[in-house]
Amino acid sequence: QLQAVQAEDADREIVVKVPGGITGTEQHFKNACNAIAYLEGVCPLRNKARDALKAAHSEQKTAEARLRDAEADAAEAEAKLQSARAQASRAEASLEDATKKAVQAKAEVDELSSHH
């Protein structure tokens, strides 16, 4: 009803009784917009939903931060893995080179030994 009043006469003064009935306290507002904002603030269901929404947003931000951290950790681990693979490849090449040199040196020693 207040939304209809707001559409018809945005500056109309509004009196709201909370809780409704003879035990309620009158609240005076300059317009329907202020009255609606007040009622939304005292509605337990709306407050509970608002609190749940805030908690969900907080959990979402925490989860997003954890995801960013995990992605950064994964990227760092991937970089370390690539570095380790490159280092292993270089070590393998060095081993092959050293093995060739050792075979060549043994051949030279064997040749020298056979001449003496």
C-alpha positions as CSV (number, residue, x, y, z in Angstrom):
1,Q,0.0,0.0,0.0
2,L,2.8,2.4,0.8
3,Q,4.3,1.8,-2.6
4,A,1.1,2.8,-4.2
5,V,0.9,6.0,-2.0
6,Q,4.5,6.7,-3.0
7,A,3.7,6.5,-6.6
8,E,0.6,8.7,-6.3
9,D,1.9,11.3,-3.8
10,A,5.7,11.0,-3.1
11,D,5.6,13.9,-0.5
12,R,2.6,12.8,1.5
13,E,3.1,12.5,5.3
14,I,2.7,8.9,6.5
15,V,1.9,7.6,10.0
16,V,2.8,4.0,10.8
17,K,1.9,2.0,13.9
18,V,4.3,-0.7,14.9
19,P,3.3,-3.3,15.9
20,G,-0.2,-2.8,14.4
21,G,-3.2,-2.5,16.7
22,I,-3.8,-0.6,19.9
23,T,-0.5,-1.6,21.6
24,G,1.6,-0.2,18.7
25,T,3.6,3.0,18.7
26,E,2.9,5.6,16.1
27,Q,5.8,6.6,13.9
28,H,5.6,9.8,11.7
29,F,7.4,10.0,8.4
30,K,7.7,12.9,5.9
31,N,6.9,10.5,3.0
32,A,6.2,7.0,1.9
33,C,9.8,6.3,1.0
34,N,11.0,6.9,4.6
35,A,8.1,4.8,6.0
36,I,9.0,1.9,3.7
37,A,12.6,2.1,4.7
38,Y,11.6,2.1,8.4
39,L,9.3,-0.9,8.0
40,E,11.9,-2.8,6.1
41,G,14.3,-2.2,8.9
42,V,12.0,-3.5,11.6
43,C,10.8,-6.6,9.7
44,P,12.4,-9.7,11.3
45,L,12.2,-11.8,8.2
46,R,13.7,-9.1,6.1
47,N,16.5,-8.5,8.7
48,K,17.2,-12.3,8.8
49,A,17.4,-12.4,5.0
50,R,19.6,-9.3,5.0
51,D,21.9,-10.9,7.6
52,A,22.0,-14.2,5.6
53,L,22.9,-12.3,2.5
54,K,25.7,-10.4,4.2
55,A,27.1,-13.7,5.6
56,A,26.9,-15.3,2.1
57,H,28.7,-12.3,0.6
58,S,31.4,-12.6,3.3
59,E,31.8,-16.3,2.7
60,Q,31.9,-15.7,-1.1
61,K,34.7,-13.1,-0.6
62,T,36.7,-15.5,1.6
63,A,36.2,-18.3,-1.0
64,E,37.3,-16.0,-3.8
65,A,40.4,-15.0,-1.8
66,R,41.2,-18.7,-1.2
67,L,40.7,-19.5,-4.8
68,R,43.1,-16.6,-5.9
69,D,45.7,-17.9,-3.4
70,A,45.3,-21.5,-4.7
71,E,45.6,-20.3,-8.3
72,A,48.8,-18.4,-7.4
73,D,50.2,-21.4,-5.6
74,A,49.4,-23.6,-8.6
75,A,51.1,-21.2,-11.0
76,E,54.2,-21.1,-8.8
77,A,54.2,-24.9,-8.6
78,E,53.9,-25.1,-12.4
79,A,56.8,-22.7,-12.8
80,K,58.9,-24.8,-10.4
81,L,58.0,-27.9,-12.3
82,Q,59.0,-26.4,-15.6
83,S,62.3,-25.2,-14.1
84,A,62.9,-28.7,-12.6
85,R,62.2,-30.3,-16.0
86,A,64.6,-28.0,-17.7
87,Q,67.3,-28.6,-15.1
88,A,66.7,-32.4,-15.4
89,S,67.1,-32.1,-19.2
90,R,70.3,-30.1,-18.8
91,A,71.6,-32.7,-16.3
92,E,70.8,-35.5,-18.7
93,A,72.6,-33.8,-21.6
94,S,75.6,-33.2,-19.3
95,L,75.5,-36.9,-18.3
96,E,75.5,-38.0,-21.9
97,D,78.4,-35.7,-22.7
98,A,80.4,-36.9,-19.7
99,T,79.6,-40.5,-20.7
100,K,80.9,-39.9,-24.2
101,K,84.1,-38.2,-22.8
102,A,84.6,-41.1,-20.4
103,V,84.2,-43.7,-23.2
104,Q,86.7,-41.7,-25.3
105,A,89.1,-41.3,-22.4
106,K,88.9,-45.1,-21.7
107,A,89.6,-45.8,-25.4
108,E,92.6,-43.5,-25.3
109,V,93.9,-45.2,-22.1
110,D,93.3,-48.7,-23.6
111,E,95.2,-47.6,-26.7
112,L,98.1,-46.2,-24.8
113,S,98.2,-49.4,-22.6
114,S,98.2,-51.7,-25.6
115,H,101.3,-49.9,-27.1
116,H,103.3,-50.3,-23.9
